[in-house]
Every structure is written in structure tokens, then in C-alpha cells.
Amino acid sequence: MKAIERARAHYERLAAEPKKIAVPEWSEDGEEFLIYATPLTLNERAKIARFAKNPQEMAAELLILKATDAAGKPLFSKEEKFDLMRGVCSDVIARITTEIVGASDAQIVEDAEKN
């Protein structure tokens, strides 16, 4: 098996079982709210990096791109970007996006927030 085949197979295994992120702040009537997210690809990282000078926009784009429900349907649309940036608790968004990108990449988000 070629290296690229192994690498793609690995990503497919990871994507087959998306990371579950509990968002208790968004739960209602005792029903847990979960966000599902697959690992970022290099292409997705490049899309998000375009917003690196604006951490709020970067976080909103990350949620639009990666946050899904259990069936894999996107939870947010481009049309909701303004609401994500202006009408949602930033601490919750920061926690979710950090969990999506993983601890090793959280520094990228933190560095962008300092700029």
C-alpha cells in the first residue's frame, strides 16, 4: 500500500467517528447539545488561516466549516456568521473551536486573538 493510501485511510477512519463536543450552555429541557466535528484537512486549515488576523471571524468560519449534527449536517451556515460573531458567548465559542482544532493547534487560535 502506498503512503498516500495509508494516510487517506487513516483520515477516513478518523472522519468516520467524529469528535463529540458537549455544549451544556446550549442544552434545553435536559437534552444534551452535542456538536460533531471531523479533523481538519490541510485545505480546511488554509481556508481558516485566511481569517487569522481576525480571531472572531476565524472562530465563526471554523464553526461554519466543521460543526455538524450527529447525521453530519452542518449546524451553521454562512448566513449565520454575523450572529455567531456578535450574538453568541465568545467563551463558549472559544472552547468549542479549541476542541475542534485540538490542543496542539489551539495555539494558532490564541496567537490570532493576540493580533
LUMTI-930036 format. One line per field, with one value per atom (N, C-alpha, C): residue number from 1; residue in three letters; atom name; x, y, z. Coordinates in nm, 3 decimals, always signed. Example, Ala and Ser with C-alpha at 12.3 -4.5 7.8 and 13.67 -1.06 7.14 Angstrom:
pake = c(1;1;1;2;2;2)
pavo = c(ALA;ALA;ALA;SER;SER;SER)
tortor = c(N;CA;C;N;CA;C)
x = c(+1.319;+1.230;+1.320;+1.285;+1.367;+1.290)
y = c(-0.569;-0.450;-0.330;-0.225;-0.106;+0.003)
z = c(+0.780;+0.780;+0.780;+0.708;+0.714;+0.787)
END
This chain:
pake = c(1;1;1;2;2;2;3;3;3;4;4;4;5;5;5;6;6;6;7;7;7;8;8;8;9;9;9;10;10;10;11;11;11;12;12;12;13;13;13;14;14;14;15;15;15;16;16;16;17;17;17;18;18;18;19;19;19;20;20;20;21;21;21;22;22;22;23;23;23;24;24;24;25;25;25;26;26;26;27;27;27;28;28;28;29;29;29;30;30;30;31;31;31;32;32;32;33;33;33;34;34;34;35;35;35;36;36;36;37;37;37;38;38;38;39;39;39;40;40;40;41;41;41;42;42;42;43;43;43;44;44;44;45;45;45;46;46;46;47;47;47;48;48;48;49;49;49;50;50;50;51;51;51;52;52;52;53;53;53;54;54;54;55;55;55;56;56;56;57;57;57;58;58;58;59;59;59;60;60;60;61;61;61;62;62;62;63;63;63;64;64;64;65;65;65;66;66;66;67;67;67;68;68;68;69;69;69;70;70;70;71;71;71;72;72;72;73;73;73;74;74;74;75;75;75;76;76;76;77;77;77;78;78;78;79;79;79;80;80;80;81;81;81;82;82;82;83;83;83;84;84;84;85;85;85;86;86;86;87;87;87;88;88;88;89;89;89;90;90;90;91;91;91;92;92;92;93;93;93;94;94;94;95;95;95;96;96;96;97;97;97;98;98;98;99;99;99;100;100;100;101;101;101;102;102;102;103;103;103;104;104;104;105;105;105;106;106;106;107;107;107;108;108;108;109;109;109;110;110;110;111;111;111;112;112;112;113;113;113;114;114;114;115;115;115)
pavo = c(MET;MET;MET;LYS;LYS;LYS;ALA;ALA;ALA;ILE;ILE;ILE;GLU;GLU;GLU;ARG;ARG;ARG;ALA;ALA;ALA;ARG;ARG;ARG;ALA;ALA;ALA;HIS;HIS;HIS;TYR;TYR;TYR;GLU;GLU;GLU;ARG;ARG;ARG;LEU;LEU;LEU;ALA;ALA;ALA;ALA;ALA;ALA;GLU;GLU;GLU;PRO;PRO;PRO;LYS;LYS;LYS;LYS;LYS;LYS;ILE;ILE;ILE;ALA;ALA;ALA;VAL;VAL;VAL;PRO;PRO;PRO;GLU;GLU;GLU;TRP;TRP;TRP;SER;SER;SER;GLU;GLU;GLU;ASP;ASP;ASP;GLY;GLY;GLY;GLU;GLU;GLU;GLU;GLU;GLU;PHE;PHE;PHE;LEU;LEU;LEU;ILE;ILE;ILE;TYR;TYR;TYR;ALA;ALA;ALA;THR;THR;THR;PRO;PRO;PRO;LEU;LEU;LEU;THR;THR;THR;LEU;LEU;LEU;ASN;ASN;ASN;GLU;GLU;GLU;ARG;ARG;ARG;ALA;ALA;ALA;LYS;LYS;LYS;ILE;ILE;ILE;ALA;ALA;ALA;ARG;ARG;ARG;PHE;PHE;PHE;ALA;ALA;ALA;LYS;LYS;LYS;ASN;ASN;ASN;PRO;PRO;PRO;GLN;GLN;GLN;GLU;GLU;GLU;MET;MET;MET;ALA;ALA;ALA;ALA;ALA;ALA;GLU;GLU;GLU;LEU;LEU;LEU;LEU;LEU;LEU;ILE;ILE;ILE;LEU;LEU;LEU;LYS;LYS;LYS;ALA;ALA;ALA;THR;THR;THR;ASP;ASP;ASP;ALA;ALA;ALA;ALA;ALA;ALA;GLY;GLY;GLY;LYS;LYS;LYS;PRO;PRO;PRO;LEU;LEU;LEU;PHE;PHE;PHE;SER;SER;SER;LYS;LYS;LYS;GLU;GLU;GLU;GLU;GLU;GLU;LYS;LYS;LYS;PHE;PHE;PHE;ASP;ASP;ASP;LEU;LEU;LEU;MET;MET;MET;ARG;ARG;ARG;GLY;GLY;GLY;VAL;VAL;VAL;CYS;CYS;CYS;SER;SER;SER;ASP;ASP;ASP;VAL;VAL;VAL;ILE;ILE;ILE;ALA;ALA;ALA;ARG;ARG;ARG;ILE;ILE;ILE;THR;THR;THR;THR;THR;THR;GLU;GLU;GLU;ILE;ILE;ILE;VAL;VAL;VAL;GLY;GLY;GLY;ALA;ALA;ALA;SER;SER;SER;ASP;ASP;ASP;ALA;ALA;ALA;GLN;GLN;GLN;ILE;ILE;ILE;VAL;VAL;VAL;GLU;GLU;GLU;ASP;ASP;ASP;ALA;ALA;ALA;GLU;GLU;GLU;LYS;LYS;LYS;ASN;ASN;ASN)
tortor = c(N;CA;C;N;CA;C;N;CA;C;N;CA;C;N;CA;C;N;CA;C;N;CA;C;N;CA;C;N;CA;C;N;CA;C;N;CA;C;N;CA;C;N;CA;C;N;CA;C;N;CA;C;N;CA;C;N;CA;C;N;CA;C;N;CA;C;N;CA;C;N;CA;C;N;CA;C;N;CA;C;N;CA;C;N;CA;C;N;CA;C;N;CA;C;N;CA;C;N;CA;C;N;CA;C;N;CA;C;N;CA;C;N;CA;C;N;CA;C;N;CA;C;N;CA;C;N;CA;C;N;CA;C;N;CA;C;N;CA;C;N;CA;C;N;CA;C;N;CA;C;N;CA;C;N;CA;C;N;CA;C;N;CA;C;N;CA;C;N;CA;C;N;CA;C;N;CA;C;N;CA;C;N;CA;C;N;CA;C;N;CA;C;N;CA;C;N;CA;C;N;CA;C;N;CA;C;N;CA;C;N;CA;C;N;CA;C;N;CA;C;N;CA;C;N;CA;C;N;CA;C;N;CA;C;N;CA;C;N;CA;C;N;CA;C;N;CA;C;N;CA;C;N;CA;C;N;CA;C;N;CA;C;N;CA;C;N;CA;C;N;CA;C;N;CA;C;N;CA;C;N;CA;C;N;CA;C;N;CA;C;N;CA;C;N;CA;C;N;CA;C;N;CA;C;N;CA;C;N;CA;C;N;CA;C;N;CA;C;N;CA;C;N;CA;C;N;CA;C;N;CA;C;N;CA;C;N;CA;C;N;CA;C;N;CA;C;N;CA;C;N;CA;C;N;CA;C;N;CA;C;N;CA;C;N;CA;C;N;CA;C;N;CA;C;N;CA;C;N;CA;C;N;CA;C;N;CA;C;N;CA;C;N;CA;C;N;CA;C;N;CA;C)
x = c(+0.085;+0.000;+0.090;+0.057;+0.132;+0.108;+0.203;+0.193;+0.066;+0.032;-0.087;-0.213;-0.215;-0.330;-0.344;-0.231;-0.233;-0.280;-0.228;-0.266;-0.415;-0.466;-0.608;-0.694;-0.651;-0.727;-0.733;-0.624;-0.621;-0.723;-0.724;-0.819;-0.962;-0.987;-1.122;-1.169;-1.077;-1.113;-1.147;-1.066;-1.093;-1.226;-1.249;-1.371;-1.496;-1.478;-1.592;-1.649;-1.567;-1.612;-1.578;-1.661;-1.633;-1.623;-1.544;-1.530;-1.663;-1.705;-1.827;-1.786;-1.852;-1.824;-1.954;-1.958;-2.077;-2.078;-2.195;-2.212;-2.327;-2.297;-2.404;-2.475;-2.404;-2.465;-2.580;-2.581;-2.684;-2.787;-2.779;-2.875;-3.008;-3.116;-3.250;-3.329;-3.410;-3.501;-3.431;-3.310;-3.236;-3.177;-3.197;-3.143;-3.004;-2.905;-2.767;-2.750;-2.679;-2.649;-2.508;-2.494;-2.364;-2.332;-2.204;-2.150;-2.056;-2.059;-1.971;-1.875;-1.750;-1.651;-1.545;-1.511;-1.403;-1.274;-1.159;-1.032;-1.019;-0.945;-0.919;-0.823;-0.848;-0.752;-0.664;-0.559;-0.474;-0.552;-0.640;-0.721;-0.812;-0.873;-0.959;-0.879;-0.760;-0.673;-0.640;-0.614;-0.582;-0.701;-0.822;-0.942;-0.955;-0.933;-0.948;-0.833;-0.715;-0.599;-0.616;-0.701;-0.727;-0.782;-0.840;-0.901;-0.816;-0.689;-0.602;-0.582;-0.597;-0.579;-0.703;-0.810;-0.935;-0.986;-0.956;-0.991;-1.140;-1.221;-1.365;-1.416;-1.368;-1.409;-1.353;-1.232;-1.168;-1.251;-1.294;-1.374;-1.509;-1.573;-1.703;-1.688;-1.586;-1.562;-1.536;-1.463;-1.435;-1.564;-1.652;-1.780;-1.865;-1.869;-1.947;-1.893;-1.763;-1.698;-1.707;-1.691;-1.673;-1.783;-1.864;-1.964;-2.084;-2.111;-2.224;-2.308;-2.426;-2.507;-2.463;-2.532;-2.493;-2.500;-2.585;-2.600;-2.500;-2.419;-2.320;-2.370;-2.489;-2.546;-2.487;-2.442;-2.385;-2.484;-2.432;-2.516;-2.530;-2.432;-2.432;-2.408;-2.465;-2.448;-2.370;-2.325;-2.256;-2.344;-2.475;-2.568;-2.573;-2.531;-2.534;-2.402;-2.307;-2.175;-2.184;-2.262;-2.276;-2.329;-2.430;-2.486;-2.383;-2.304;-2.200;-2.098;-2.067;-1.965;-2.018;-2.147;-2.198;-2.303;-2.360;-2.470;-2.454;-2.331;-2.305;-2.189;-2.197;-2.093;-1.956;-1.862;-1.729;-1.655;-1.677;-1.610;-1.653;-1.781;-1.832;-1.775;-1.777;-1.722;-1.574;-1.500;-1.357;-1.334;-1.414;-1.398;-1.428;-1.536;-1.575;-1.467;-1.421;-1.322;-1.190;-1.154;-1.032;-1.046;-1.162;-1.184;-1.184;-1.235;-1.237;-1.095;-1.014;-0.880;-0.782;-0.815;-0.727;-0.630;-0.580;-0.493;-0.366;-0.309;-0.184;-0.203;-0.322;-0.347;-0.417;-0.453;-0.520;-0.433;-0.302;-0.210;-0.231;-0.268;-0.295;-0.408;-0.513;-0.627;-0.585;-0.511;-0.467;-0.377;-0.284;-0.195;-0.274;-0.376;-0.460;-0.534;-0.577;-0.651;-0.562;-0.431;-0.339;-0.316;-0.336;-0.311;-0.422)
y = c(-0.117;+0.000;+0.125;+0.219;+0.343;+0.431;+0.520;+0.609;+0.693;+0.747;+0.831;+0.750;+0.626;+0.540;+0.517;+0.498;+0.480;+0.607;+0.721;+0.848;+0.876;+0.851;+0.873;+0.777;+0.653;+0.554;+0.596;+0.649;+0.697;+0.809;+0.907;+1.018;+0.967;+0.875;+0.820;+0.752;+0.683;+0.622;+0.729;+0.835;+0.944;+1.013;+1.037;+1.107;+1.021;+0.890;+0.800;+0.809;+0.853;+0.870;+1.011;+1.108;+1.248;+1.267;+1.365;+1.405;+1.462;+1.422;+1.476;+1.584;+1.699;+1.810;+1.848;+1.828;+1.864;+2.015;+2.075;+2.219;+2.236;+2.220;+2.227;+2.363;+2.468;+2.601;+2.611;+2.526;+2.530;+2.419;+2.344;+2.238;+2.297;+2.226;+2.269;+2.151;+2.176;+2.075;+1.943;+1.952;+1.833;+1.756;+1.804;+1.737;+1.793;+1.704;+1.745;+1.793;+1.903;+1.954;+1.911;+1.843;+1.795;+1.852;+1.884;+1.921;+1.809;+1.773;+1.671;+1.738;+1.695;+1.754;+1.652;+1.652;+1.568;+1.649;+1.582;+1.655;+1.747;+1.853;+1.946;+1.886;+1.913;+1.878;+2.000;+1.984;+2.099;+2.204;+2.161;+2.254;+2.336;+2.270;+2.340;+2.437;+2.396;+2.485;+2.611;+2.593;+2.707;+2.803;+2.749;+2.833;+2.916;+2.853;+2.921;+3.018;+2.985;+3.071;+3.207;+3.215;+3.344;+3.446;+3.398;+3.486;+3.498;+3.457;+3.452;+3.588;+3.697;+3.829;+3.876;+3.803;+3.838;+3.713;+3.696;+3.572;+3.544;+3.649;+3.628;+3.567;+3.620;+3.567;+3.426;+3.405;+3.274;+3.169;+3.202;+3.108;+3.082;+3.186;+3.169;+3.081;+3.105;+3.024;+2.879;+2.857;+2.720;+2.647;+2.715;+2.653;+2.626;+2.719;+2.701;+2.582;+2.571;+2.466;+2.328;+2.320;+2.190;+2.142;+2.229;+2.188;+2.124;+1.998;+1.926;+1.861;+1.812;+1.732;+1.586;+1.496;+1.354;+1.293;+1.345;+1.293;+1.354;+1.448;+1.512;+1.637;+1.684;+1.804;+1.927;+2.027;+2.147;+2.214;+2.259;+2.328;+2.477;+2.533;+2.676;+2.701;+2.810;+2.848;+2.979;+3.010;+3.137;+3.255;+3.240;+3.348;+3.375;+3.280;+3.295;+3.345;+3.374;+3.418;+3.543;+3.641;+3.764;+3.733;+3.646;+3.609;+3.539;+3.450;+3.381;+3.479;+3.582;+3.679;+3.783;+3.812;+3.923;+3.883;+3.764;+3.731;+3.601;+3.551;+3.424;+3.446;+3.383;+3.397;+3.353;+3.445;+3.417;+3.308;+3.298;+3.193;+3.053;+3.039;+2.909;+2.879;+2.979;+2.961;+2.924;+2.991;+2.962;+2.819;+2.773;+2.635;+2.535;+2.557;+2.465;+2.460;+2.577;+2.579;+2.517;+2.537;+2.474;+2.322;+2.272;+2.127;+2.075;+2.153;+2.110;+2.100;+2.204;+2.202;+2.119;+2.088;+2.007;+2.093;+2.038;+2.113;+2.162;+2.082;+2.121;+2.240;+2.255;+2.366;+2.483;+2.469;+2.578;+2.701;+2.684;+2.798;+2.887;+2.831;+2.909;+3.008;+2.961;+3.047;+3.152;+3.111;+3.205;+3.313;+3.275;+3.372;+3.472;+3.424;+3.513;+3.611;+3.566;+3.654;+3.765;+3.742;+3.844;+3.955;+3.925;+4.024;+4.125)
z = c(+0.000;+0.000;+0.000;-0.087;-0.097;+0.026;+0.050;+0.166;+0.161;+0.045;+0.036;+0.066;+0.026;+0.055;+0.205;+0.272;+0.417;+0.488;+0.440;+0.501;+0.481;+0.362;+0.335;+0.415;+0.427;+0.504;+0.651;+0.702;+0.840;+0.859;+0.768;+0.780;+0.770;+0.681;+0.666;+0.795;+0.864;+0.993;+1.096;+1.100;+1.194;+1.161;+1.034;+0.992;+1.013;+1.015;+1.033;+1.175;+1.269;+1.406;+1.453;+1.414;+1.450;+1.601;+1.637;+1.777;+1.825;+1.945;+2.005;+2.105;+2.092;+2.182;+2.250;+2.380;+2.458;+2.481;+2.462;+2.485;+2.584;+2.713;+2.813;+2.815;+2.777;+2.775;+2.675;+2.575;+2.470;+2.488;+2.596;+2.622;+2.666;+2.634;+2.673;+2.726;+2.826;+2.881;+2.911;+2.963;+3.000;+2.883;+2.760;+2.642;+2.611;+2.614;+2.590;+2.447;+2.429;+2.296;+2.260;+2.147;+2.102;+1.965;+1.948;+1.818;+1.778;+1.651;+1.598;+1.501;+1.501;+1.411;+1.372;+1.246;+1.196;+1.199;+1.195;+1.197;+1.075;+1.093;+0.983;+0.882;+0.755;+0.650;+0.625;+0.548;+0.515;+0.437;+0.350;+0.272;+0.364;+0.461;+0.555;+0.642;+0.682;+0.759;+0.679;+0.550;+0.464;+0.455;+0.442;+0.436;+0.563;+0.677;+0.805;+0.831;+0.783;+0.804;+0.737;+0.636;+0.570;+0.670;+0.778;+0.878;+1.004;+0.996;+1.114;+1.180;+1.107;+1.167;+1.240;+1.227;+1.293;+1.364;+1.492;+1.562;+1.569;+1.573;+1.580;+1.449;+1.339;+1.209;+1.188;+1.235;+1.225;+1.300;+1.420;+1.500;+1.434;+1.383;+1.317;+1.193;+1.113;+0.993;+1.029;+1.136;+1.180;+1.217;+1.290;+1.325;+1.201;+1.110;+0.987;+0.907;+0.902;+0.824;+0.889;+1.021;+1.085;+1.179;+1.235;+1.334;+1.264;+1.299;+1.240;+1.348;+1.306;+1.397;+1.384;+1.452;+1.452;+1.313;+1.226;+1.090;+0.993;+1.041;+0.954;+0.884;+0.922;+0.862;+0.931;+0.854;+0.916;+1.011;+1.124;+1.223;+1.193;+1.124;+1.097;+0.948;+0.900;+0.760;+0.751;+0.631;+0.608;+0.650;+0.629;+0.662;+0.813;+0.893;+1.039;+1.097;+1.011;+1.056;+1.144;+1.102;+1.180;+1.320;+1.327;+1.457;+1.545;+1.485;+1.561;+1.618;+1.541;+1.582;+1.680;+1.674;+1.755;+1.858;+1.846;+1.935;+2.012;+2.021;+2.089;+2.187;+2.303;+2.405;+2.351;+2.355;+2.299;+2.375;+2.506;+2.583;+2.538;+2.508;+2.462;+2.323;+2.235;+2.101;+2.109;+2.195;+2.209;+2.255;+2.350;+2.399;+2.289;+2.215;+2.108;+2.000;+1.957;+1.849;+1.893;+2.019;+2.070;+2.067;+2.102;+2.097;+1.954;+1.863;+1.722;+1.668;+1.689;+1.631;+1.711;+1.836;+1.918;+1.996;+2.102;+2.192;+2.122;+2.033;+1.968;+1.876;+1.818;+1.727;+1.794;+1.919;+1.990;+1.995;+1.991;+1.994;+1.872;+1.759;+1.638;+1.666;+1.728;+1.761;+1.862;+1.964;+2.067;+2.008;+1.918;+1.854;+1.772;+1.703;+1.621;+1.710;+1.827;+1.918;+1.972;+1.979;+2.030;+1.927;+1.800;+1.693;+1.683)
END
